[in-house]
Amino acid sequence: MKLRQIADIRYDLNQSQAEFWGRFGVNQRSGSRIERGQVMPLPISILVRLYLDGVISEADLDRANRKVRIERAL
């Protein structure tokens, strides 16, 4: 998937960069860089592809993000 396509999908979803990229653990600034052509890290690329293909859901990403926040707090 080309990076420009991801930005188009984000626009179609009517989501800000912070909202779209945040679900993948990416801050707005890094999401902007990715959309402008910076190489997307492979783990993020895999997550985005699985999400856009419907293999993982918003709920799956929310659970993963909560677990990471809890682990970081310990």
trRosetta pair geometry for C-beta under 8 A, 3 or more apart (Angstrom, degrees):
i j d omega theta_ij theta_ji phi_ij phi_ji
1 5 5.3 -116 -175 73 89 133
1 6 6.4 91 139 -54 120 92
1 48 7.5 -126 66 116 146 117
1 49 6.5 -180 1 -94 130 91
1 52 7.5 73 -84 64 164 159
2 5 4.7 100 65 -3 81 104
2 6 7.6 -146 100 -7 48 82
3 6 5.6 -49 -158 27 42 114
3 7 6.9 41 148 -16 68 99
3 34 6.1 -156 -141 156 120 71
3 35 5.9 169 164 -132 104 33
3 36 7.8 -59 136 43 141 14
3 37 6.1 175 61 -92 157 40
3 40 6.9 167 -95 -32 104 116
4 7 5.7 -51 -155 35 39 112
4 8 6.5 41 147 -20 67 104
4 35 7.6 90 -98 -165 40 71
5 8 5.5 -53 -150 37 36 114
5 9 6.4 38 151 -21 67 102
6 9 5.6 -50 -149 34 34 112
6 10 6.4 37 150 -21 64 103
6 34 7.5 -39 85 129 148 110
6 35 6.6 -128 87 -103 105 80
6 48 6.6 -10 -120 180 128 143
7 10 5.5 -51 -149 35 33 115
7 11 6.4 36 151 -19 65 102
7 35 4.4 93 -74 -146 115 115
8 11 5.6 -51 -149 35 33 112
8 12 6.3 35 151 -20 65 105
9 12 5.5 -53 -148 36 33 113
9 13 6.3 28 153 -14 65 107
9 52 6.7 -21 -166 -119 164 124
10 13 5.8 -60 -149 41 30 108
10 15 5.4 -95 -165 66 77 96
10 17 7.1 38 174 -94 153 54
10 20 4.5 -26 -126 -82 111 167
10 35 7.8 -61 22 -97 147 132
11 14 7.3 29 177 -77 37 39
13 20 6.9 119 76 -95 137 111
15 19 4.4 -127 -171 91 99 121
15 20 4.4 121 113 -56 128 93
16 19 4.5 94 52 8 81 102
16 20 6.9 -158 86 -2 40 87
16 28 7.4 -26 143 -115 102 117
17 20 6.0 -60 -140 43 29 104
17 21 5.6 5 173 2 69 118
17 28 4.6 96 104 -145 107 81
17 31 4.4 161 -179 101 101 130
17 32 5.6 20 -159 -62 164 79
17 35 7.2 -98 -115 -11 117 142
18 21 6.7 -62 -127 50 17 94
18 22 5.5 30 167 -37 58 118
18 27 7.4 -14 -121 -170 76 55
18 28 4.0 -29 -77 -73 79 113
18 31 7.4 -170 -76 33 32 147
19 22 6.0 -50 -136 26 16 117
19 23 7.6 22 161 -24 51 97
20 23 6.8 -64 -178 18 29 106
20 31 6.7 133 83 -158 96 148
21 24 5.8 -68 -164 44 50 103
21 26 4.0 -79 173 85 104 105
21 27 6.9 2 113 97 123 10
21 28 6.4 149 55 -96 129 39
21 30 6.9 175 168 82 148 86
21 31 3.1 -111 -52 -84 160 135
21 34 7.5 147 -111 37 130 134
22 25 7.6 54 -170 -70 37 15
22 26 7.0 -112 -77 64 26 57
22 27 7.3 40 -92 -112 74 37
22 28 7.6 -8 -54 -57 92 72
23 51 7.4 112 118 -125 127 158
23 58 6.9 -66 -142 -135 140 74
23 61 4.7 41 177 140 94 149
23 62 7.6 -44 -139 -63 90 64
23 65 7.3 -99 -150 -45 45 141
24 44 5.4 84 157 -144 128 87
24 47 5.0 142 -134 108 103 136
24 48 6.1 -7 -95 -66 151 81
24 51 7.5 -104 -78 -13 104 151
24 61 7.0 -56 -79 -145 49 130
25 44 7.5 -129 64 -101 94 96
25 65 6.6 -171 -74 -104 86 93
25 68 7.1 6 -104 69 127 170
26 30 4.9 -121 -171 90 93 119
26 31 5.0 118 124 -64 117 87
26 34 7.2 -7 180 -9 154 142
26 44 6.0 61 -56 -130 126 137
27 30 5.2 87 57 16 75 102
27 31 6.9 -137 99 -7 36 93
28 31 5.5 -59 -146 38 30 114
28 32 6.3 35 155 -23 66 104
29 32 5.8 -52 -153 31 29 113
29 33 6.7 28 150 -17 62 104
30 33 5.5 -51 -151 35 37 113
30 34 6.4 40 150 -21 67 102
30 38 7.9 -100 -163 79 65 147
31 34 5.6 -51 -149 34 33 113
31 35 6.4 31 153 -17 65 105
32 35 5.7 -56 -149 38 31 110
32 36 6.4 21 154 -12 65 110
33 36 5.8 -63 -147 42 31 106
33 37 8.0 -78 171 56 56 52
33 38 4.1 9 149 6 95 142
34 37 7.9 174 -177 36 26 13
34 38 5.3 -74 -88 65 41 94
34 40 5.0 60 -141 -87 117 90
34 44 7.7 -102 -105 121 153 145
40 44 5.3 -119 175 88 97 114
40 45 4.7 122 110 -67 118 94
40 48 7.4 -40 172 11 152 144
41 44 4.7 80 67 12 88 107
41 45 6.8 -156 93 -11 41 90
42 45 5.4 -55 -143 36 33 116
42 46 6.3 34 159 -21 67 102
43 46 5.8 -52 -150 34 32 111
43 47 6.5 31 153 -17 64 105
44 47 5.7 -54 -149 37 34 112
44 48 6.2 34 154 -19 67 106
45 48 5.9 -54 -145 36 28 110
45 49 6.3 27 156 -17 63 108
46 49 5.8 -58 -148 38 29 110
46 50 6.2 26 157 -16 65 109
47 50 5.9 -59 -146 39 28 108
47 51 6.1 28 156 -19 65 109
47 56 7.3 -56 -152 55 67 147
47 61 7.4 97 -172 -105 116 108
48 51 5.7 -58 -147 38 28 111
48 52 6.1 20 159 -13 66 110
49 52 6.0 -59 -141 42 27 104
49 53 6.0 18 160 -11 64 114
50 53 5.9 -63 -142 45 26 106
50 55 4.3 -80 -162 65 81 118
50 56 4.6 42 134 9 113 106
51 54 7.8 41 173 -66 29 24
51 55 7.6 -74 -59 51 21 76
51 56 5.5 -48 -82 72 61 94
51 57 7.8 119 -131 -113 73 11
51 58 8.0 78 -146 -71 107 53
51 61 6.7 22 -98 -52 123 132
54 57 7.7 21 -159 -82 56 70
56 60 4.2 -112 -170 80 93 151
56 61 6.5 102 140 -47 117 83
57 60 4.8 112 51 1 68 98
57 61 7.3 -132 101 2 43 85
58 61 5.9 -58 -153 39 33 109
58 62 6.3 37 149 -22 67 107
59 62 5.5 -52 -145 35 33 115
59 63 6.4 35 156 -20 65 102
60 63 5.9 -54 -151 34 29 110
60 64 6.5 27 152 -16 63 107
61 64 5.7 -54 -147 38 33 112
61 65 6.2 33 155 -19 67 107
62 65 5.8 -56 -146 38 29 110
62 66 6.3 31 155 -20 65 105
63 66 5.8 -55 -148 35 30 111
63 67 6.4 30 154 -20 64 106
64 67 5.8 -55 -150 35 30 112
64 68 6.5 30 153 -18 65 106
65 68 5.7 -54 -148 36 32 111
65 69 6.4 33 154 -19 65 105
66 69 5.8 -55 -149 36 32 111
66 70 6.4 31 154 -18 66 106
67 70 5.8 -56 -149 36 31 110
67 71 6.3 30 154 -18 65 107
68 71 5.7 -54 -145 38 31 110
68 72 6.3 31 156 -19 65 107
69 72 5.8 -56 -147 37 29 111
69 73 6.4 30 154 -22 63 108
70 73 5.7 -58 -151 33 31 112
70 74 6.9 36 152 -29 64 101
71 74 5.9 -50 -155 20 35 113
